[in-house]
């Protein structure tokens, strides 16, 4: 790993809490991550608004809506944050959503789906699909273009973006222009070589992933359902085009690339872009790492092209 990248990764390691070790509670870990994320300055956008939208189980789902300007008819990206289905939220991914909004010239809707272990699978995908449907149902009133819609997410959020794409196909949901999957979890119960080769010493570790999955699933059987493990769907045909970002030193690298290959084999237009020298969590570090900036540029260009932005 490049020494500059290693330095940034070690800095992340020094402040990122690991409830998987039992040395900090989930509540304290969540608070610590939010406090640390405040150090990352986000881009200025025209407006930011926190809202509540109806959930699928009588719940309300917090969202944050970012607009790059007052222009009407802009396309929309629905964004799902990472954090192992347990951590993170609107504040931790605020800077990245601002970046997407300006770079793509789109409305970005960030989704604060219900977290485990308080709300186990399938609460997160149900919330994520509900917000995606809400975006289209309310497009006219909100002044955006619901016919130009993409989903995106990182890590656990990449899983949710892939799952929402399948739910849209299966359940008669909105038509998507693109699914942007950034180092996604696509096979929680699967075994891949990078789980071992990158499973220790590169920020996200295999022990962390195992713990996250224990929080998210009530039983191991849940972890092989298609809306938990999108690579295990009976068919991937008919899904929207995909842009899959992976990182060289990420334990999730091989499963993300396997999903990209499976999408391609099913006839889905798919680009798989491995970021050399990068590690899990790099995608919001374009201001610090040239490799992250290059990866951002490729992903945002794919969104602009798909959305006609």
C-alpha positions in Angstrom: 0.0 0.0 0.0 1.2 3.5 -0.9 2.6 5.2 2.3 0.3 8.2 1.9 -2.7 6.0 1.7 -1.5 3.9 4.7 -1.1 7.1 6.7 -4.7 8.1 6.0 -6.0 4.6 6.7 -4.1 4.5 10.1 -5.6 7.9 11.0 -9.1 6.5 10.3 -8.2 3.5 12.4 -7.2 5.6 15.3 -10.6 7.3 15.8 -13.1 4.8 14.3 -14.8 2.9 17.2 -15.2 -0.9 16.9 -18.2 -2.1 18.9 -17.3 -5.6 17.5 -14.5 -5.7 20.1 -16.8 -5.2 23.0 -14.8 -2.2 24.3 -17.5 0.4 23.4 -21.3 0.2 23.2 -23.2 0.6 20.0 -24.7 3.8 21.2 -21.4 5.3 22.1 -19.9 4.2 18.9 -22.6 5.9 16.9 -22.1 9.1 18.8 -18.3 9.0 18.4 -18.6 8.5 14.6 -21.0 11.4 14.2 -18.7 13.7 16.3 -15.7 12.7 14.2 -17.5 13.2 10.9 -17.9 16.9 11.8 -14.3 17.4 11.0 -14.9 16.7 7.3 -16.1 20.0 5.7 -18.7 19.5 3.0 -19.3 21.5 -0.2 -21.8 24.3 -0.2 -25.0 23.4 -1.9 -28.0 25.6 -2.7 -30.2 24.0 0.0 -30.4 21.2 2.5 -33.6 20.1 4.1 -34.3 17.4 6.7 -37.7 15.7 6.2 -39.7 12.7 7.4 -41.4 10.4 5.0 -43.9 7.5 5.7 -42.3 4.2 6.3 -43.6 0.7 5.4 -44.3 -0.4 8.9 -46.1 2.6 10.3 -42.7 4.2 11.0 -41.3 7.5 9.8 -38.0 7.6 7.8 -35.7 10.6 8.2 -34.3 11.8 4.9 -32.0 14.7 4.0 -32.7 16.4 0.6 -29.8 18.3 -1.1 -30.3 20.6 -4.1 -27.6 22.1 -6.2 -29.8 25.0 -7.4 -33.3 26.2 -7.5 -33.8 24.7 -11.0 -36.8 22.5 -11.6 -36.7 19.1 -13.3 -33.4 17.9 -11.9 -32.7 14.2 -11.7 -32.5 12.4 -8.4 -30.0 10.1 -6.7 -31.3 8.2 -3.7 -28.3 7.5 -1.4 -28.0 4.8 1.3 -25.1 5.2 3.8 -22.7 2.4 4.9 -21.9 1.4 8.4 -22.6 -2.4 8.6 -26.3 -1.8 8.9 -25.5 -0.8 12.5 -23.6 2.5 12.4 -23.6 5.9 10.6 -26.5 8.0 9.3 -27.3 11.3 7.6 -24.5 13.3 9.4 -21.7 10.8 8.7 -22.4 10.9 4.9 -23.4 14.5 4.6 -20.1 15.6 2.9 -20.3 12.8 0.3 -24.0 13.6 -0.5 -23.1 17.3 -1.0 -20.3 16.2 -3.3 -22.6 14.1 -5.4 -25.2 16.9 -5.5 -22.8 19.4 -7.0 -20.7 17.0 -9.2 -23.8 15.4 -10.8 -26.1 18.4 -10.7 -28.8 16.4 -9.2 -31.1 16.3 -6.2 -29.7 13.9 -3.6 -32.0 12.2 -1.1 -30.0 10.6 1.7 -31.9 7.9 3.6 -31.7 7.3 7.4 -33.1 3.7 7.3 -33.7 1.8 10.5 -30.5 0.3 12.0 -29.7 -3.1 13.6 -29.7 -4.6 16.1 -32.8 -2.6 17.2 -34.4 -3.3 13.7 -33.1 -6.4 12.0 -33.4 -7.4 8.4 -35.6 -6.7 6.4 -36.3 -3.3 8.0 -33.4 -1.6 6.2 -34.3 -2.7 2.6 -38.0 -2.1 3.3 -37.3 1.5 4.4 -34.9 2.0 1.4 -37.4 0.9 -1.1 -40.2 3.0 0.5 -38.1 6.1 0.1 -37.2 5.3 -3.5 -40.9 4.9 -4.3 -41.8 8.1 -2.4 -39.3 10.1 -4.5 -41.1 9.1 -7.7 -44.6 9.5 -6.2 -43.8 13.0 -5.0 -41.7 14.1 -7.9 -44.2 16.6 -9.3 -44.9 18.3 -6.0 -41.1 18.5 -5.2 -40.2 19.8 -8.6 -37.7 17.1 -9.5 -37.7 14.6 -12.4 -38.7 11.2 -11.1 -38.1 9.6 -14.5 -34.4 10.3 -14.1 -33.6 8.3 -11.0 -30.6 6.4 -9.7 -29.7 4.6 -6.5 -26.3 4.7 -4.8 -24.7 3.5 -1.6 -21.4 2.4 0.0 -20.7 -0.9 1.8 -24.0 -1.8 3.6 -25.6 1.0 1.6 -24.2 -0.5 -1.6 -26.0 -3.7 -0.5 -29.2 -1.7 -0.1 -28.8 0.0 -3.5 -28.4 -3.4 -5.2 -31.4 -4.8 -3.3 -33.6 -1.8 -4.1 -32.7 -2.2 -7.7 -34.0 -5.8 -7.5 -37.1 -4.8 -5.5 -37.9 -2.2 -8.2 -37.7 -4.9 -10.8 -39.6 -7.5 -8.8 -42.3 -5.3 -7.2 -43.2 -3.0 -10.0 -41.3 -0.1 -8.5 -39.6 2.8 -10.2 -37.4 2.4 -13.3 -33.8 3.2 -12.4 -31.2 4.7 -14.7 -28.2 3.4 -12.7 -27.2 1.6 -9.5 -23.9 2.9 -8.2 -22.5 0.3 -5.8 -19.5 1.4 -3.8 -17.6 -1.6 -2.2 -21.0 -3.3 -1.7 -21.8 -6.2 0.6 -23.6 -8.6 -1.8 -23.1 -12.0 -0.2 -22.9 -11.7 3.7 -22.7 -15.5 4.2 -20.4 -16.2 1.3 -16.6 -16.8 1.4 -14.2 -15.0 -1.0 -10.4 -14.9 -1.2 -10.2 -11.2 -0.3 -12.0 -11.9 3.0 -8.8 -13.7 4.0 -6.1 -11.8 2.1 -7.5 -8.4 3.1 -9.3 -9.5 6.2 -6.9 -8.0 8.7 -4.9 -4.8 8.8 -6.8 -2.8 6.3 -9.4 -0.9 8.4 -12.4 -3.1 7.8 -11.7 -6.5 9.1 -13.4 -9.9 8.7 -14.2 -10.0 12.4 -16.0 -6.7 12.1 -18.1 -8.0 9.2 -19.0 -11.2 11.0 -20.2 -9.0 14.0 -22.2 -6.7 11.8 -24.0 -9.6 10.2 -24.8 -11.0 13.6 -26.5 -7.7 14.5 -28.4 -7.5 11.2 -29.8 -11.0 10.8 -32.1 -12.8 13.2 -30.9 -16.1 11.8 -28.2 -17.1 9.4 -30.9 -18.2 6.9 -31.8 -14.5 6.5 -28.4 -13.8 5.2 -28.9 -15.9 2.1 -32.2 -14.4 1.0 -31.9 -12.4 -2.2 -32.9 -9.1 -0.6 -30.0 -9.6 1.9 -27.6 -11.2 -0.5 -28.4 -9.8 -4.0 -25.9 -12.0 -5.7 -28.0 -15.0 -4.7 -31.1 -13.8 -6.6 -32.6 -16.4 -8.9 -32.0 -14.1 -11.9 -30.2 -10.8 -12.3 -31.6 -10.2 -15.8 -33.6 -7.0 -16.3 -31.8 -5.0 -13.6 -30.7 -1.4 -14.3 -27.2 -0.7 -15.5 -24.6 -0.8 -12.7 -21.3 0.9 -11.8 -19.4 -1.1 -9.2 -16.5 0.4 -7.3 -14.1 -1.9 -5.4 -10.9 -1.2 -3.5 -7.7 -3.2 -3.8 -7.1 -3.6 -0.1 -10.8 -4.3 0.9 -12.1 -7.6 2.2 -15.2 -6.9 0.2 -13.3 -6.5 -3.0 -13.9 -10.0 -4.5 -17.6 -10.3 -3.7 -18.3 -6.8 -5.3 -16.4 -7.9 -8.4 -18.2 -11.2 -8.5 -21.5 -9.4 -8.5 -20.3 -7.2 -11.3 -19.3 -10.2 -13.3 -22.7 -11.9 -12.5 -24.6 -8.8 -13.7 -22.5 -8.7 -16.9 -23.3 -12.4 -17.5 -27.0 -11.7 -17.1 -26.8 -9.0 -19.8 -26.9 -6.0 -17.5 -24.6 -3.2 -18.7 -22.0 -3.1 -15.9 -18.7 -1.3 -15.2 -16.5 -2.7 -12.5 -13.9 -0.1 -11.4 -11.2 -1.3 -8.9 -9.4 1.5 -7.1 -5.7 0.6 -6.8 -4.1 1.1 -3.4 -7.4 2.0 -1.8 -9.1 0.5 1.3 -12.6 0.2 2.5 -14.1 3.6 3.4 -11.9 5.6 0.9 -14.7 6.9 -1.3 -15.4 10.1 0.7 -11.7 11.0 0.8 -11.2 12.6 -2.5 -9.9 15.8 -0.8 -7.0 13.8 0.7 -6.2 11.0 -1.7 -5.7 11.3 -5.5 -6.8 7.7 -5.9 -10.1 8.5 -4.2 -10.6 11.6 -6.3 -10.1 9.5 -9.5 -12.6 7.0 -8.3 -15.1 9.7 -7.5 -14.7 11.3 -10.9 -15.4 8.0 -12.6 -18.5 7.2 -10.6 -19.9 10.7 -10.8 -19.4 10.8 -14.6 -21.3 7.5 -14.8 -24.2 9.0 -12.8 -24.2 12.1 -15.0 -24.3 10.1 -18.2 -27.0 7.7 -16.9 -29.2 10.6 -15.7 -28.6 12.9 -18.6 -27.4 15.5 -16.2 
